[in-house]
Amino acid sequence: MSKVSELNKLAQKITGQNPKENTIREILDEISTFFKGSKVKSSNTEKAIKNVTENYSGGGSGYPPDWSEIGYTDTPQSVIYDFNCSKEIYDNWDSSSTSIDLRSYTNLVYFPFIDTSNVTSMGAMCRNLKMLRNVPLINTENVTSISQAFDSCTELTFVPILDTRSIISYGLLSAFEGDPALSDESLNNIMRMCINATGVGSAYKNLKSVGLSSAQVTRCQSLSNYQDLLDAGWTTGY
């Protein structure tokens, strides 16, 4: 495992929700040992936590990565810009918010892993963000609509199985319209999201209304969740 991977794993541990004090000490010991083979004194705990969390936005990768591993002498400016864009969202996010709209961040590449546990509406959340890549497994347990949430995200390749149990009526309408780069895994995940969205109205229970193209629907037919989708009363819409 590379240093970047190891540090990323540690950072994900330390930025977990409500870590216990003894767990933090264990992680800091691991970090210290990793760097210099010595233990962290308890008096340095607060400073060490601050240093680690300030250099980690909560996203999906360690930062800054060791770019020398692929021949660079420093982090490319474009990557720093992309990171700072995500960090601005992360730093200004109000976890009590009930809605989220990131459309003004037109150059967003890395969706920050923010606390969305109170969000109820993600309608048009990332619409037209043409540089967005992967979407993390954000909390959508209370979300009633992701209509147009990822509409026209032309570079989007991966979408996890988001919790759609609270989605109602037309809450999936055009959620993935104009997303030609979606992987087969993502299409399979989207079908599972449809299956789980039992509150969607019958008039909208088809993959065309969700936003998938006819070519994507054809691909769906060879994927593992397709039959379950049909059994749940969904159709292709084409």
C-alpha positions as CSV (number, residue, x, y, z in Angstrom):
1,M,0.0,0.0,0.0
2,S,1.4,3.5,-1.0
3,K,1.9,6.3,1.6
4,V,-1.0,8.1,0.0
5,S,-3.4,5.2,0.5
6,E,-2.2,4.6,4.1
7,L,-2.6,8.3,5.0
8,N,-6.0,8.4,3.3
9,K,-7.2,5.5,5.4
10,L,-6.0,7.2,8.6
11,A,-7.6,10.5,7.6
12,Q,-10.9,8.7,7.0
13,K,-10.7,7.2,10.4
14,I,-9.9,10.4,12.2
15,T,-12.6,12.4,10.4
16,G,-15.3,9.8,11.3
17,Q,-18.4,10.9,13.2
18,N,-17.9,11.4,16.9
19,P,-14.7,9.4,17.4
20,K,-14.0,8.3,20.9
21,E,-11.0,9.8,22.7
22,N,-9.2,6.5,23.0
23,T,-9.8,5.8,19.3
24,I,-8.3,9.2,18.4
25,R,-5.2,8.5,20.5
26,E,-4.8,5.1,18.7
27,I,-5.0,6.8,15.3
28,L,-2.6,9.5,16.3
29,D,-0.2,6.9,17.5
30,E,-0.5,5.2,14.1
31,I,0.1,8.5,12.3
32,S,3.2,9.3,14.4
33,T,4.6,5.8,14.0
34,F,4.0,6.0,10.3
35,F,6.0,9.2,10.0
36,K,8.8,8.8,12.5
37,G,8.3,5.6,14.5
38,S,7.5,7.4,17.8
39,K,4.4,7.8,20.0
40,V,2.4,11.0,20.2
41,K,2.3,12.7,23.6
42,S,-1.1,13.4,25.0
43,S,-0.2,17.1,25.2
44,N,0.1,17.2,21.4
45,T,-3.3,15.5,20.7
46,E,-5.3,18.7,20.0
47,K,-2.6,20.1,17.7
48,A,-2.2,16.8,15.9
49,I,-6.0,16.5,15.3
50,K,-6.1,20.1,14.1
51,N,-3.2,19.5,11.7
52,V,-4.7,16.4,10.2
53,T,-8.2,17.7,9.8
54,E,-7.1,21.0,8.3
55,N,-5.4,19.1,5.5
56,Y,-8.3,16.9,4.8
57,S,-11.6,18.2,3.5
58,G,-13.6,15.1,4.1
59,G,-13.5,14.1,0.5
60,G,-12.6,10.8,-1.1
61,S,-8.8,11.0,-1.3
62,G,-5.8,12.0,0.9
63,Y,-4.5,15.5,0.4
64,P,-2.1,16.5,-0.7
65,P,-1.2,13.3,-2.6
66,D,2.4,12.3,-3.3
67,W,2.5,13.4,-7.0
68,S,6.1,12.2,-7.2
69,E,4.7,8.8,-7.5
70,I,3.6,9.6,-11.1
71,G,6.6,11.8,-12.0
72,Y,5.6,15.3,-10.8
73,T,7.7,17.4,-8.5
74,D,4.7,19.3,-7.1
75,T,0.9,19.1,-7.0
76,P,-0.5,20.5,-10.3
77,Q,-2.2,23.8,-9.9
78,S,-5.3,22.6,-11.6
79,V,-5.7,19.9,-8.9
80,I,-5.2,22.5,-6.1
81,Y,-7.9,24.6,-7.7
82,D,-10.3,21.7,-7.9
83,F,-9.6,20.8,-4.3
84,N,-10.1,24.4,-3.1
85,C,-13.4,24.6,-4.9
86,S,-14.6,21.5,-3.0
87,K,-13.1,22.8,0.3
88,E,-15.0,26.1,0.0
89,I,-18.2,24.2,-0.2
90,Y,-17.1,21.9,2.7
91,D,-16.0,24.8,4.9
92,N,-19.2,26.9,4.3
93,W,-21.7,24.1,4.6
94,D,-24.3,24.4,7.3
95,S,-25.2,20.9,8.4
96,S,-28.7,22.1,9.5
97,S,-29.6,23.0,5.9
98,T,-32.6,21.2,4.5
99,S,-31.7,21.9,0.8
100,I,-28.6,22.0,-1.2
101,D,-27.7,23.8,-4.5
102,L,-24.2,23.6,-5.9
103,R,-25.0,24.9,-9.4
104,S,-22.9,28.0,-9.0
105,Y,-19.8,25.9,-8.6
106,T,-19.5,25.4,-12.3
107,N,-15.9,23.9,-12.1
108,L,-16.7,21.5,-9.3
109,V,-14.8,18.2,-9.8
110,Y,-14.8,16.6,-6.3
111,F,-18.1,16.4,-4.5
112,P,-17.2,17.1,-0.9
113,F,-18.3,14.6,1.7
114,I,-20.6,16.9,3.7
115,D,-23.2,16.1,6.3
116,T,-26.5,16.0,4.5
117,S,-28.5,14.2,7.2
118,N,-31.0,17.1,7.5
119,V,-31.4,17.7,3.7
120,T,-34.9,17.0,2.4
121,S,-34.5,18.4,-1.2
122,M,-31.7,17.8,-3.7
123,G,-33.6,18.9,-6.7
124,A,-31.3,20.2,-9.5
125,M,-28.5,20.1,-6.9
126,C,-25.6,19.5,-9.4
127,R,-27.4,20.3,-12.7
128,N,-25.0,21.3,-15.5
129,L,-21.9,20.7,-13.5
130,K,-20.0,19.3,-16.5
131,M,-16.7,18.6,-14.6
132,L,-18.1,16.6,-11.7
133,R,-16.8,13.1,-11.4
134,N,-17.7,10.6,-8.8
135,V,-20.5,11.2,-6.2
136,P,-19.7,9.9,-2.7
137,L,-22.2,8.0,-0.6
138,I,-23.9,11.0,0.9
139,N,-26.7,10.8,3.4
140,T,-30.1,11.0,1.6
141,E,-32.3,9.2,4.1
142,N,-34.6,12.2,4.5
143,V,-34.5,13.4,0.9
144,T,-37.8,13.5,-0.9
145,S,-36.6,14.6,-4.3
146,I,-33.4,14.3,-6.4
147,S,-35.2,15.5,-9.5
148,Q,-32.7,16.9,-12.0
149,A,-30.0,16.5,-9.3
150,F,-27.4,15.3,-11.8
151,D,-28.9,16.5,-15.0
152,S,-26.3,17.2,-17.7
153,C,-23.3,16.2,-15.6
154,T,-21.6,15.0,-18.7
155,E,-18.4,13.7,-17.0
156,L,-20.2,11.9,-14.2
157,T,-19.1,8.2,-14.2
158,F,-20.0,6.8,-10.8
159,V,-23.1,7.1,-8.6
160,P,-23.5,4.9,-5.5
161,I,-26.7,3.4,-4.3
162,L,-28.2,6.5,-2.6
163,D,-31.0,6.0,0.0
164,T,-34.2,6.7,-1.9
165,R,-36.7,5.4,0.6
166,S,-38.1,8.9,1.3
167,I,-38.4,9.8,-2.4
168,I,-42.0,10.7,-3.3
169,S,-44.1,11.3,-6.5
170,Y,-41.8,12.6,-9.3
171,G,-38.7,12.8,-7.0
172,L,-36.5,10.9,-9.5
173,L,-37.7,12.8,-12.6
174,S,-34.7,13.5,-14.9
175,A,-32.3,12.8,-12.1
176,F,-29.7,11.4,-14.5
177,E,-30.7,13.1,-17.8
178,G,-27.8,13.8,-20.1
179,D,-25.2,11.8,-18.3
180,P,-23.6,9.7,-21.1
181,A,-20.5,8.6,-19.1
182,L,-22.3,6.6,-16.4
183,S,-20.6,3.2,-15.9
184,D,-22.5,-0.1,-15.9
185,E,-22.1,-0.3,-12.1
186,S,-23.7,3.1,-11.8
187,L,-26.6,2.1,-14.1
188,N,-27.1,-1.0,-11.9
189,N,-27.0,1.2,-8.8
190,I,-29.6,3.6,-10.3
191,M,-31.9,0.7,-10.9
192,R,-31.6,-0.4,-7.3
193,M,-32.4,3.2,-6.3
194,C,-35.5,3.0,-8.4
195,I,-36.5,-0.3,-6.8
196,N,-36.1,1.2,-3.3
197,A,-38.0,4.4,-4.1
198,T,-41.4,2.8,-3.3
199,G,-43.0,6.3,-3.0
200,V,-42.5,7.2,-6.7
201,G,-45.8,7.6,-8.5
202,S,-46.7,4.9,-11.1
203,A,-46.7,7.5,-13.9
204,Y,-43.0,8.0,-13.3
205,K,-41.9,4.4,-12.8
206,N,-39.9,4.1,-15.9
207,L,-36.2,4.5,-16.7
208,K,-36.9,7.1,-19.4
209,S,-38.4,9.5,-16.8
210,V,-35.4,9.0,-14.6
211,G,-33.3,10.3,-17.5
212,L,-31.6,7.3,-18.9
213,S,-31.2,7.2,-22.7
214,S,-32.4,4.4,-24.8
215,A,-28.8,3.2,-25.2
216,Q,-28.3,3.2,-21.4
217,V,-31.6,1.3,-21.0
218,T,-30.4,-1.3,-23.4
219,R,-27.3,-1.7,-21.3
220,C,-29.4,-2.0,-18.2
221,Q,-31.2,-5.1,-19.5
222,S,-28.0,-7.1,-19.1
223,L,-27.3,-6.0,-15.5
224,S,-28.2,-7.9,-12.4
225,N,-30.9,-5.5,-11.0
226,Y,-32.9,-5.3,-14.2
227,Q,-35.3,-8.2,-13.4
228,D,-35.8,-6.9,-9.9
229,L,-36.7,-3.6,-11.4
230,L,-39.4,-5.1,-13.6
231,D,-40.7,-7.2,-10.7
232,A,-41.1,-3.9,-8.7
233,G,-43.4,-2.5,-11.4
234,W,-40.9,-0.4,-13.4
235,T,-40.6,-0.3,-17.2
236,T,-38.1,1.0,-19.6
237,G,-40.3,3.8,-20.9
238,Y,-39.1,3.2,-24.5
